[in-house]
Amino acid sequence: MMSKADVICFGEILWDVFPNRKVIGGAPLNVALRLHSYGAATKIISCIGKDENGKGVTDHLLVNGVTTQLVQTHPQLETGTVQVTLDEGGSASYEISLPVAWDAIKLTPELISEVKQSPFFLFGSLAVRGATNRKTLQALLDVANTKIFDVNLRPPHYDISMVYELMQQADLIKLNDEELEEVCNRLGCQEAQIEAQINWLAEISRTPSICVTLGGEGAVLLYERTYYQQGGFEVTVKDTVGAGDSFLATLINELLIKNAKPSSALNRACAVGALVASKEGANCSITTAEIEHLLMTQ
């Protein structure tokens, strides 16, 4: 048996198809790859097809030193793809194929055993757009330790009642400001200010920690009944794909794995998110020197 993971990520592995290139992606994979780059022991639970894109996923994970132990292969469904369109400001919109292999992650005794042993379990809302994954994820949440919910609203691939149900099971929720607004509106929140909305969401979901990213304006974190806010870092945006994923990976690594101060963890996470937005692709290379340099400019 392989050693246990610090973090297990559950959900989609796919290829982001841009007009001029194709890059590996999926929020859980992006988080896993960034965590691995920090030296965290990371595994991903997903499913790929028996096709060239699936082989490409396997090759990419092996080259980057991430185990394929918990990545299943579906005999019929294709590996997931997403058509990505960027606007003039580098913000992305997505057309997500359906159904694909990552919609069909089967529950196995090995998955249950691995999640039981791992201190941190990350999951997102996109991966539960289908009944198979909902059933698998629920069984894993029942045995998971610290549960991190990455709200990733991609219309029409989510159900607000399911998002609310998952929030109630999470120990830490991460959303962006647009997702916070959408969730609050759909669930009946009357508050207008972000901190009031976060307070309301924390109360109704009984979730102790909530982090909201604010794009170029940084992020706000509710952690152990205290608020922390970090302004944005000035960068020239190339594309925003995966910036939030690297932000979340950094927050998990600093706050949960390394037990850094919340203010320091949030500061570093914002810096990494900004650096990713300044480069091409979700899994671009980021050096410690680049992070430290940007932190010094704040």
C-alpha positions as CSV (number, residue, x, y, z in Angstrom):
1,M,0.0,0.0,0.0
2,M,1.2,3.5,-0.8
3,S,1.7,6.1,1.9
4,K,-1.3,8.2,2.9
5,A,-1.8,11.6,1.4
6,D,-1.9,14.9,3.2
7,V,-4.7,16.0,0.9
8,I,-7.0,14.0,-1.3
9,C,-8.8,15.9,-4.1
10,F,-12.0,14.6,-5.6
11,G,-13.5,15.5,-9.0
12,E,-12.8,16.4,-12.5
13,I,-9.7,15.9,-14.6
14,L,-10.1,17.4,-18.1
15,W,-8.5,19.3,-20.9
16,D,-9.0,23.0,-21.3
17,V,-9.2,23.6,-25.0
18,F,-8.3,27.2,-26.0
19,P,-8.4,28.6,-29.5
20,N,-4.7,28.0,-29.9
21,R,-3.7,25.3,-27.4
22,K,-4.9,22.5,-25.1
23,V,-3.8,22.3,-21.5
24,I,-4.6,19.8,-18.7
25,G,-7.0,21.1,-16.0
26,G,-10.0,20.7,-13.7
27,A,-10.1,22.5,-10.4
28,P,-9.3,19.5,-8.2
29,L,-6.4,18.6,-10.4
30,N,-5.1,22.1,-10.4
31,V,-5.2,22.2,-6.6
32,A,-3.5,18.9,-6.4
33,L,-0.7,19.9,-8.8
34,R,0.0,23.1,-7.0
35,L,0.0,21.4,-3.6
36,H,2.4,18.8,-4.9
37,S,4.7,21.6,-6.1
38,Y,4.9,22.7,-2.5
39,G,5.9,19.2,-1.3
40,A,2.5,18.2,0.1
41,A,1.7,14.5,-0.4
42,T,-1.3,14.7,-2.7
43,K,-3.7,12.2,-4.4
44,I,-6.6,12.8,-6.8
45,I,-9.7,10.7,-7.1
46,S,-11.1,11.0,-10.7
47,C,-11.9,9.0,-13.9
48,I,-10.5,9.3,-17.4
49,G,-11.3,7.6,-20.7
50,K,-9.5,4.9,-22.7
51,D,-8.5,7.6,-25.3
52,E,-5.5,9.8,-26.2
53,N,-6.7,12.5,-23.8
54,G,-6.7,9.9,-21.1
55,K,-3.2,8.8,-21.9
56,G,-2.2,12.4,-21.9
57,V,-3.6,12.8,-18.4
58,T,-1.7,9.7,-17.1
59,D,1.6,10.9,-18.8
60,H,1.2,14.4,-17.3
61,L,0.6,13.1,-13.8
62,L,3.6,10.7,-14.0
63,V,5.9,13.4,-15.3
64,N,4.9,15.7,-12.5
65,G,5.2,13.1,-9.8
66,V,1.5,12.8,-8.9
67,T,0.3,9.3,-8.4
68,T,-2.4,7.9,-10.6
69,Q,-3.4,5.3,-7.9
70,L,-6.9,6.7,-7.5
71,V,-7.6,7.7,-11.1
72,Q,-10.1,5.2,-12.6
73,T,-10.5,4.5,-16.3
74,H,-13.9,4.2,-17.9
75,P,-14.4,1.7,-20.7
76,Q,-16.8,3.8,-22.7
77,L,-16.9,7.5,-21.7
78,E,-14.3,9.9,-23.0
79,T,-11.9,12.0,-21.0
80,G,-13.4,15.4,-20.2
81,T,-12.8,18.5,-22.3
82,V,-13.8,22.1,-21.9
83,Q,-13.9,24.8,-24.6
84,V,-12.4,27.9,-23.0
85,T,-13.1,31.5,-24.3
86,L,-11.2,34.4,-22.9
87,D,-12.5,38.0,-23.0
88,E,-10.3,41.1,-23.5
89,G,-9.4,41.2,-19.8
90,G,-8.4,37.6,-19.7
91,S,-11.5,36.4,-17.8
92,A,-12.6,32.9,-18.9
93,S,-15.9,31.4,-19.9
94,Y,-16.4,27.6,-20.2
95,E,-18.4,25.1,-22.3
96,I,-18.1,21.8,-20.5
97,S,-18.7,18.5,-22.3
98,L,-21.3,16.0,-20.9
99,P,-21.3,13.1,-20.0
100,V,-17.6,12.2,-19.7
101,A,-15.5,9.9,-17.7
102,W,-15.1,12.1,-14.6
103,D,-18.9,12.0,-14.2
104,A,-18.7,8.2,-13.4
105,I,-16.3,7.8,-10.4
106,K,-17.1,4.5,-8.8
107,L,-17.0,4.0,-5.0
108,T,-14.5,1.4,-4.0
109,P,-13.1,0.1,-0.6
110,E,-9.8,1.6,-1.6
111,L,-11.2,5.1,-1.9
112,I,-12.9,4.8,1.5
113,S,-9.7,3.6,3.1
114,E,-7.6,6.4,1.5
115,V,-10.0,9.2,2.5
116,K,-10.3,7.9,6.0
117,Q,-6.5,8.1,6.4
118,S,-6.0,11.5,4.8
119,P,-6.3,14.6,7.1
120,F,-7.8,16.8,4.4
121,F,-10.4,16.1,1.7
122,L,-11.1,18.6,-1.0
123,F,-14.2,18.4,-3.3
124,G,-16.1,20.8,-5.6
125,S,-19.6,21.4,-6.9
126,L,-18.9,20.7,-10.6
127,A,-18.0,17.0,-10.0
128,V,-21.5,16.2,-8.5
129,R,-23.6,17.3,-11.5
130,G,-24.5,13.5,-12.0
131,A,-26.0,10.9,-9.7
132,T,-23.1,8.5,-9.7
133,N,-20.6,11.0,-8.3
134,R,-23.1,12.3,-5.8
135,K,-23.5,8.9,-4.3
136,T,-19.7,8.3,-4.4
137,L,-18.9,11.7,-2.8
138,Q,-21.4,11.3,-0.1
139,A,-20.0,8.0,1.0
140,L,-16.5,9.6,1.1
141,L,-17.7,12.7,3.0
142,D,-19.1,10.3,5.6
143,V,-15.6,9.1,6.4
144,A,-13.6,12.2,5.6
145,N,-11.7,14.2,8.3
146,T,-11.3,18.0,7.5
147,K,-13.6,18.7,4.5
148,I,-12.8,21.5,2.1
149,F,-15.6,22.6,-0.3
150,D,-14.5,24.5,-3.4
151,V,-17.7,26.1,-4.7
152,N,-17.3,26.1,-8.5
153,L,-20.6,27.3,-10.1
154,R,-20.7,26.6,-13.8
155,P,-24.2,27.0,-15.2
156,P,-26.1,24.8,-15.9
157,H,-23.9,22.2,-14.1
158,Y,-25.1,22.8,-10.6
159,D,-28.1,22.5,-8.3
160,I,-28.4,25.1,-5.6
161,S,-30.0,22.6,-3.1
162,M,-27.0,20.2,-3.6
163,V,-24.6,23.1,-3.1
164,Y,-26.3,24.0,0.1
165,E,-26.3,20.4,1.3
166,L,-22.5,20.1,0.6
167,M,-21.9,23.4,2.4
168,Q,-23.5,22.0,5.5
169,Q,-21.0,19.1,5.5
170,A,-17.9,21.3,5.0
171,D,-15.3,22.6,7.5
172,L,-14.0,25.2,5.0
173,I,-15.8,26.7,2.1
174,K,-14.1,28.7,-0.7
175,L,-16.0,30.8,-3.2
176,N,-15.4,33.8,-5.3
177,D,-17.4,37.0,-4.9
178,E,-19.8,36.3,-7.8
179,E,-20.5,32.8,-6.4
180,L,-21.1,34.3,-2.9
181,E,-23.6,36.7,-4.4
182,E,-25.3,33.9,-6.4
183,V,-25.5,31.5,-3.5
184,C,-26.9,34.2,-1.1
185,N,-29.5,35.3,-3.6
186,R,-30.7,31.8,-4.3
187,L,-30.8,30.9,-0.7
188,G,-32.7,34.0,0.3
189,C,-30.0,36.2,2.0
190,Q,-31.1,39.8,2.4
191,E,-27.6,41.1,3.2
192,A,-25.7,43.4,0.8
193,Q,-22.2,43.6,2.3
194,I,-19.7,40.8,1.8
195,E,-18.9,40.2,5.5
196,A,-22.6,40.2,6.4
197,Q,-23.2,37.7,3.6
198,I,-20.4,35.5,4.9
199,N,-21.7,35.6,8.4
200,W,-25.2,34.7,7.2
201,L,-23.8,31.8,5.1
202,A,-21.6,30.5,8.0
203,E,-24.7,30.5,10.3
204,I,-27.1,28.7,8.0
205,S,-24.5,26.2,6.8
206,R,-22.9,25.7,10.2
207,T,-19.5,26.1,8.6
208,P,-16.8,27.6,10.8
209,S,-14.5,28.9,8.0
210,I,-15.3,30.6,4.7
211,C,-13.0,32.2,2.2
212,V,-14.1,34.5,-0.6
213,T,-11.8,35.6,-3.3
214,L,-12.3,39.1,-4.8
215,G,-10.5,38.9,-8.1
216,G,-7.9,41.7,-8.3
217,E,-9.0,43.1,-5.0
218,G,-7.6,40.1,-3.0
219,A,-9.7,38.0,-0.6
220,V,-11.4,37.8,2.8
221,L,-11.3,34.9,5.2
222,L,-13.5,34.0,8.2
223,Y,-11.5,31.6,10.3
224,E,-12.1,30.7,14.0
225,R,-14.6,33.6,14.3
226,T,-12.1,36.2,13.1
227,Y,-12.0,38.1,9.8
228,Y,-8.9,38.5,7.8
229,Q,-8.7,40.6,4.7
230,Q,-5.9,40.9,2.1
231,G,-5.8,43.4,-0.8
232,G,-4.8,42.4,-4.3
233,F,-1.4,42.4,-5.9
234,E,-0.9,44.5,-9.0
235,V,-0.1,42.3,-12.0
236,T,-0.8,42.3,-15.7
237,V,-3.4,39.6,-16.2
238,K,-2.7,37.1,-19.0
239,D,-5.6,34.7,-18.1
240,T,-7.5,33.9,-14.9
241,V,-7.8,30.2,-15.6
242,G,-6.7,28.3,-12.4
243,A,-5.8,31.4,-10.4
244,G,-8.4,30.6,-7.8
245,D,-7.3,26.9,-7.7
246,S,-3.7,27.9,-6.9
247,F,-5.0,30.4,-4.4
248,L,-6.9,27.6,-2.6
249,A,-3.9,25.2,-2.8
250,T,-1.7,27.8,-1.2
251,L,-4.2,28.6,1.5
252,I,-4.6,24.9,2.4
253,N,-0.8,24.4,2.4
254,E,-0.1,27.4,4.6
255,L,-3.1,27.5,6.9
256,L,-4.0,23.8,7.4
257,I,-0.8,21.8,6.6
258,K,1.8,24.2,7.9
259,N,-0.4,26.0,10.5
260,A,0.8,29.4,9.5
261,K,-1.0,32.5,10.9
262,P,-4.3,33.1,8.9
263,S,-3.2,36.6,7.8
264,S,0.1,35.3,6.5
265,A,-1.6,32.3,4.7
266,L,-4.1,34.6,3.1
267,N,-1.4,37.0,2.0
268,R,0.7,34.3,0.3
269,A,-2.4,32.7,-1.3
270,C,-3.4,36.1,-2.9
271,A,0.2,36.5,-4.2
272,V,0.2,33.1,-5.8
273,G,-3.2,33.6,-7.3
274,A,-2.0,36.9,-8.8
275,L,1.1,35.3,-10.2
276,V,-0.9,32.5,-11.9
277,A,-3.2,35.1,-13.4
278,S,-0.2,36.9,-14.8
279,K,0.9,33.8,-16.7
280,E,-0.5,31.4,-19.3
281,G,-2.4,28.4,-18.0
282,A,-3.6,27.1,-14.7
283,N,-0.5,25.0,-13.9
284,C,2.2,27.4,-14.9
285,S,5.5,27.3,-13.0
286,I,5.7,29.6,-10.0
287,T,9.0,29.9,-8.0
288,T,9.5,30.7,-4.4
289,A,11.6,33.7,-5.5
290,E,8.7,35.1,-7.5
291,I,6.3,34.7,-4.6
292,E,8.7,36.4,-2.2
293,H,9.4,39.2,-4.6
294,L,5.7,40.0,-5.1
295,L,5.0,39.8,-1.3
296,M,7.8,42.5,-0.8
297,T,6.0,44.8,-3.2
298,Q,2.8,44.9,-1.1
